[in-house]
Amino acid sequence: MESDCHYSVESLLVHGKTQFEAATGAVSTPIYQSSTFRHPALYESTGFDYSRSLNPTRLELENTLALLEHGCYGLAFSSGMAAISCLIKFFSPGDHIIVSLDLYGGTYRLFKEFYASYGYQFSFIATESMEEIRRALQPNTKALFIETPSNPMMKVSDIKACADLIHSHVTKESNAKGYLIVDNTFLSPYYQNPLDWGADFVVHSGTKYLGGHNDTLSGFLVHNLKEADQRLRTIQMSEGACLSPFDAWLVLRGIKTLAVRMDRQSDNARIIAQFLRNHPKIDKVFYVGFPDHPQYGLSCRQSRGFGSMVSFTLKNPAEVPKVLRSLKLVMFAESLGGVETLMTYPIEQTHKAIPQEMLKRSGVQENLLRLSVGIENVHDLLQDLEQAFR
């Protein structure tokens, strides 16, 4: 799209990087369901050779994500974990990476059960505290990996301050600056653009808000580093965890409605968070949009919205099974970001891989539940929650 940088994010979401397919005028990107592509002649190529390395449908999605995240380079993977795994291989065994203490359990499992055995070093700390990050720095620290807001305790890290700190930290071995990696899944590029605040890499589970309909898995990596792009694409192509053409098309379709979905979901979440805060059976509510949230001011500065994730604790942990069994409209299921409202029990689902000591430090306990608020009528959702609590 010509002069696409002048359009609002709402318009860019609808039209993507390429407004229509030039050969036919198709306004929906075609699904190039081809594993290989014909060469015109020896040493000649259309630019597409084999879909594991490059596919036209996936390329449009990668370019669209790069555009939305204000980056130059985008890579699409078969899952968010595949995207993170590719990025970790950009570093080397012996490198030290600081990671948010409060994070998705699958990320912890990937780091500690697999990459730690290959020689990578990880420290899990409260990255909402700059002082804790400073104390965790080591001579071989190469990266800082943050989730903001965090999963599931909704803690917010200062992206710019984290970027400035890790960039000023020069590793003795390579005399190179460190990198900031931001998992932007909870807010999506509609509400937050970490690259604008100094981040080097942004990762997404596109399964969540970007796809938006709980019907496909996907993951993304976006950055501005020309010197890193070929290395990352080689890893993506060599390992083969790239997104299929059909799944790429599903995410492209989902992105078109990201703004209207997230606005509705966020409005619903604000109402539900207040309802939970006033409910006699609820102990605490964790929601970034409360003015008394410890990082509310920071959220207002670095983000354009608060998202639709709400966590809360029941006063009586013994009531958790009853509440989950009693839900009718809200569904007891893993994942988040889709149009349907989902309730998750982190300690037994998304965070089961994390050791008890770490869970206790981050605040994840047996009475904690997490809501991913959807686009349903909010009064129906409130009614369902009320009857489940009863």
Secondary structure as GFF3:
##gff-version 3
##sequence-region A 1 390
A	DSSP	three_ten_helix	4	6	.	.	.	ID=ss1
A	DSSP	alpha_helix	9	15	.	.	.	ID=ss2
A	DSSP	alpha_helix	56	68	.	.	.	ID=ss3
A	DSSP	beta_strand	73	77	.	.	.	ID=ss4
A	DSSP	alpha_helix	80	88	.	.	.	ID=ss5
A	DSSP	beta_strand	96	100	.	.	.	ID=ss6
A	DSSP	alpha_helix	105	109	.	.	.	ID=ss7
A	DSSP	pi_helix	110	114	.	.	.	ID=ss8
A	DSSP	three_ten_helix	115	118	.	.	.	ID=ss9
A	DSSP	beta_strand	121	125	.	.	.	ID=ss10
A	DSSP	alpha_helix	130	136	.	.	.	ID=ss11
A	DSSP	beta_strand	141	147	.	.	.	ID=ss12
A	DSSP	alpha_helix	159	168	.	.	.	ID=ss13
A	DSSP	beta_strand	179	183	.	.	.	ID=ss14
A	DSSP	alpha_helix	188	191	.	.	.	ID=ss15
A	DSSP	three_ten_helix	194	197	.	.	.	ID=ss16
A	DSSP	beta_strand	201	205	.	.	.	ID=ss17
A	DSSP	beta_strand	219	223	.	.	.	ID=ss18
A	DSSP	alpha_helix	226	239	.	.	.	ID=ss19
A	DSSP	alpha_helix	245	255	.	.	.	ID=ss20
A	DSSP	alpha_helix	258	277	.	.	.	ID=ss21
A	DSSP	beta_strand	282	286	.	.	.	ID=ss22
A	DSSP	alpha_helix	296	302	.	.	.	ID=ss23
A	DSSP	beta_strand	309	314	.	.	.	ID=ss24
A	DSSP	three_ten_helix	317	319	.	.	.	ID=ss25
A	DSSP	alpha_helix	320	326	.	.	.	ID=ss26
A	DSSP	beta_strand	331	332	.	.	.	ID=ss27
A	DSSP	beta_strand	342	344	.	.	.	ID=ss28
A	DSSP	alpha_helix	356	362	.	.	.	ID=ss29
A	DSSP	beta_strand	368	372	.	.	.	ID=ss30
A	DSSP	alpha_helix	378	389	.	.	.	ID=ss31
###
